[in-house]
């Protein structure tokens, strides 16, 4: 780890609030995962850990904001003032961080805007590895996990508890929806138990107002039911980099976005189909 940069710095401490086995197990899982990851600039750095009152506590580098809160704040300003280049840069950084995580054969399983932290200079830091697992090929969950984030999960993850880099890719695209909708809840208006039927019917999240058609096409490619046709993170890194740095990439994006906003609105999803999907509560499986 690049320890030198973390000397004499502010830190954050994460610890279990309760003695429940589930919470402690997730913290130990997070510790072991971060040991494998070691250091990447787009992954939150674990500086150490220790037992306090028979519960683990993890010391992290400090990041001042989380992505979900950041995009919700953008709702309060004029759309013309929204820093789209910063937002796309953040998405590119997250894709780079997830590419690195996948290269370590780790599946995050809880990628969402709430679990991405931001520094004051807008470095994105992927955090919260309490559900992460080491991936040999594809992972079929057999152990009981108290909660899964259903609204960010792929079809195979919901239906079969099958997790891989490609299920993280699906979650990344839901995160993109959160960002371009400035913090809207995924599948708002649909009960959690109805989401699997909704997705299997071919429906997907609609295009958020701040996403261009090209960006939405990228998002939809991550929501392909067939795992083999979904892109890998390395492909998403290249595509997002092209928007940022390619010839006329960003200016073209901004021009298309302005045109779409002049035409008005985003696509709408069909909420009619539903099926009972047994879940523990309305937000998790």
C-alpha positions in Angstrom: 0.0 0.0 0.0 1.1 3.6 -0.6 1.4 4.3 3.1 3.4 7.5 2.8 0.5 9.6 1.5 -1.6 8.7 4.5 0.8 10.0 7.2 -0.6 12.7 9.5 -4.0 12.6 7.8 -7.6 12.6 9.0 -9.3 9.2 9.1 -12.7 7.6 9.4 -13.5 4.7 11.6 -16.1 2.1 10.9 -17.2 -0.2 13.6 -20.1 -2.6 14.5 -22.9 -0.8 16.3 -24.4 -4.1 17.6 -23.1 -7.5 18.6 -25.1 -9.3 16.0 -23.2 -12.0 14.1 -24.3 -10.6 10.7 -22.9 -7.1 11.2 -19.6 -8.4 12.6 -19.3 -11.0 9.8 -19.7 -8.2 7.2 -16.9 -6.2 8.8 -14.6 -9.2 8.8 -15.5 -9.9 5.2 -14.7 -6.2 4.3 -11.3 -6.5 6.1 -10.3 -9.6 4.2 -11.5 -8.1 0.9 -9.5 -4.9 1.3 -6.4 -6.9 2.2 -6.7 -8.5 -1.2 -7.3 -5.3 -3.0 -4.4 -3.5 -1.3 -4.3 0.0 -3.0 -6.1 1.6 -5.9 -6.8 5.3 -6.1 -10.5 4.7 -6.8 -11.0 2.3 -3.9 -11.2 3.5 -0.3 -8.0 2.7 1.5 -8.0 0.6 4.7 -5.3 2.0 6.9 -5.7 -0.7 9.6 -8.1 -2.4 11.9 -8.3 -3.7 15.5 -10.8 -5.2 17.9 -12.6 -2.9 20.3 -14.9 -4.4 22.9 -14.8 -7.7 21.0 -16.0 -6.1 17.8 -13.8 -5.2 14.7 -13.2 -1.5 13.9 -11.7 -0.4 10.5 -9.7 2.7 10.0 -10.1 4.3 6.5 -8.8 7.3 4.7 -11.2 10.1 5.0 -13.5 11.1 2.1 -15.7 14.1 2.7 -18.9 13.3 0.7 -20.8 10.4 -0.8 -22.0 10.3 -4.4 -25.7 10.0 -3.7 -25.7 13.1 -1.5 -23.6 15.0 -4.1 -26.0 14.3 -7.0 -29.0 15.2 -4.9 -27.4 18.5 -4.1 -27.2 19.2 -7.9 -31.1 19.3 -7.9 -30.9 22.6 -6.1 -29.0 24.4 -8.8 -29.9 25.4 -12.4 -29.5 22.5 -14.8 -27.2 24.7 -16.9 -24.8 25.0 -13.9 -24.6 21.2 -13.3 -20.9 20.1 -13.8 -21.5 17.3 -16.3 -17.8 16.9 -17.0 -17.2 16.3 -13.3 -20.0 13.8 -13.1 -18.8 11.8 -16.1 -15.3 11.9 -14.7 -16.7 10.4 -11.5 -18.4 7.6 -13.5 -15.2 6.9 -15.4 -13.3 6.7 -12.1 -15.8 4.3 -10.6 -15.5 2.1 -13.7 -11.7 2.2 -13.4 -12.0 1.2 -9.7 -14.4 -1.6 -10.5 -12.1 -2.8 -13.3 -9.3 -3.0 -10.7 -11.6 -4.9 -8.3 -12.6 -7.4 -11.0 -8.9 -7.9 -11.8 -8.5 -9.1 -8.2 -11.3 -11.6 -8.7 -13.6 -9.8 -6.3 -17.3 -9.2 -6.8 -18.6 -6.2 -4.9 -22.3 -7.1 -4.9 -23.3 -3.7 -3.3 -22.3 -1.1 -5.9 -24.5 1.9 -5.6 -24.2 5.7 -5.4 -24.5 5.6 -1.6 -21.3 3.4 -1.5 -19.1 5.7 -3.5 -17.3 8.4 -1.6 -15.9 11.6 -3.0 -12.9 13.6 -1.8 -12.8 17.4 -2.0 -11.0 17.2 -5.3 -13.7 14.8 -6.7 -11.7 11.6 -6.5 -14.2 8.7 -6.5 -13.6 6.0 -3.9 -15.6 2.8 -4.0 -16.4 1.7 -0.5 -18.5 -0.8 1.6 -17.2 -4.3 0.9 -19.4 -6.0 3.4 -21.1 -8.2 0.8 -18.0 -8.7 -1.4 -16.8 -12.2 -2.3 -13.9 -13.7 -4.1 -14.9 -14.9 -7.5 -13.5 -18.1 -8.9 -15.9 -18.1 -12.0 -19.5 -17.2 -11.1 -20.6 -17.2 -7.5 -23.9 -18.8 -6.4 -24.7 -17.6 -2.9 -25.5 -20.5 -0.6 -24.9 -18.8 2.8 -27.7 -16.7 4.3 -27.1 -13.0 3.8 -29.5 -10.9 5.7 -30.0 -8.3 3.0 -29.3 -7.9 -0.7 -29.8 -4.6 -2.6 -32.5 -5.9 -5.0 -32.9 -2.7 -6.9 -29.3 -2.8 -8.0 -29.2 -6.5 -8.8 -29.2 -8.3 -12.1 -31.8 -10.8 -13.2 -29.5 -13.8 -12.5 -28.6 -12.4 -9.1 -32.2 -11.9 -8.0 -33.5 -15.2 -9.4 -30.5 -17.5 -8.8 -28.2 -15.7 -6.4 -25.6 -15.9 -9.1 -22.9 -13.1 -8.9 -20.0 -12.2 -11.1 -18.3 -9.2 -12.6 -21.3 -9.0 -15.0 -23.7 -8.6 -12.1 -21.5 -5.7 -10.8 -21.7 -4.2 -14.3 -25.5 -4.3 -14.1 -25.3 -2.5 -10.7 -22.9 0.1 -12.1 -25.5 1.0 -14.7 -28.2 1.4 -12.0 -25.7 3.7 -10.3 -25.5 5.6 -13.6 -29.3 6.0 -13.5 -29.0 7.4 -9.9 -26.4 9.9 -11.1 -28.2 11.1 -14.2 -31.6 11.3 -12.4 -29.9 13.3 -9.6 -30.6 10.7 -6.9 -33.9 9.2 -7.9 -34.7 5.8 -6.4 -34.4 3.0 -9.0 -37.7 1.5 -10.0 -39.6 4.2 -8.1 -43.3 3.2 -7.9 -42.5 -0.6 -8.2 -42.6 -2.8 -5.2 -39.4 -4.7 -4.7 -41.2 -8.1 -5.0 -42.3 -7.0 -8.5 -38.9 -6.2 -9.9 -37.9 -9.6 -11.2 -41.1 -10.0 -13.3 -40.6 -6.4 -14.5 -37.1 -7.1 -15.8 -37.9 -10.5 -17.2 -40.7 -8.9 -19.3 -38.0 -6.9 -21.0 -38.6 -3.6 -19.2 -35.7 -1.5 -17.9 -35.2 1.8 -16.1 -36.2 4.7 -18.3 -33.7 7.1 -19.7 -33.0 9.8 -17.0 -33.3 13.4 -18.2 -29.6 14.1 -17.9 -28.4 11.1 -19.9 -27.9 11.4 -23.7 -29.2 8.6 -26.0 -25.6 7.4 -26.3 -25.2 7.2 -22.6 -28.5 5.5 -22.2 -27.5 2.9 -24.8 -24.4 2.2 -22.8 -26.6 1.8 -19.7 -29.0 -0.6 -21.5 -26.0 -2.7 -22.7 -25.2 -3.4 -19.0 -28.8 -4.6 -18.5 -28.7 -7.3 -21.1 -30.3 -10.5 -19.7 -27.5 -12.5 -21.4 -24.4 -12.2 -19.3 -22.1 -12.8 -22.3 -23.4 -9.7 -24.1 -22.9 -7.3 -21.2 -19.7 -5.3 -21.4 -16.8 -5.7 -19.0 -15.6 -2.8 -16.9 -12.6 -2.4 -19.1 -14.9 -1.7 -22.0 -16.9 0.8 -20.0 -13.7 2.6 -19.0 -12.8 3.1 -22.6 -16.3 4.3 -23.6 -16.5 6.8 -20.7 -12.9 8.0 -21.4 -13.9 8.7 -25.0 -16.8 10.9 -23.8 -14.4 12.8 -21.6 -11.3 13.0 -23.8 -12.2 11.9 -27.3 -12.3 14.4 -30.2 -15.4 16.5 -29.6 -16.5 13.8 -27.2 -17.7 16.0 -24.3 -18.9 18.9 -26.3 -20.9 16.5 -28.5 -22.4 15.0 -25.4 -23.4 18.4 -24.0 -24.9 19.5 -27.4 -27.0 16.3 -27.6 -28.2 16.7 -24.0 -29.4 20.2 -24.7 -31.3 19.0 -27.8 -33.0 16.2 -25.8 -34.0 18.6 -23.1 -35.5 21.0 -25.7 -37.5 18.1 -27.1 -38.6 17.4 -23.5 -38.7 14.6 -21.0 -37.3 11.1 -20.7 -38.7 7.7 -21.6 -41.3 6.0 -19.5 -41.3 2.5 -18.2 -44.3 0.1 -18.2 -45.2 -0.7 -14.6 -48.1 -2.9 -15.4 -46.5 -6.4 -15.1 -45.8 -7.7 -11.6 -45.2 -11.0 -9.8 -44.7 -11.9 -6.1 -41.0 -12.2 -5.3 -40.4 -13.2 -1.7 -38.2 -10.6 0.0 -37.3 -9.7 3.6 -38.5 -6.1 3.3 -39.2 -3.6 0.5 -35.6 -2.6 0.0 -33.6 -5.8 0.3 -33.6 -9.5 -0.4 
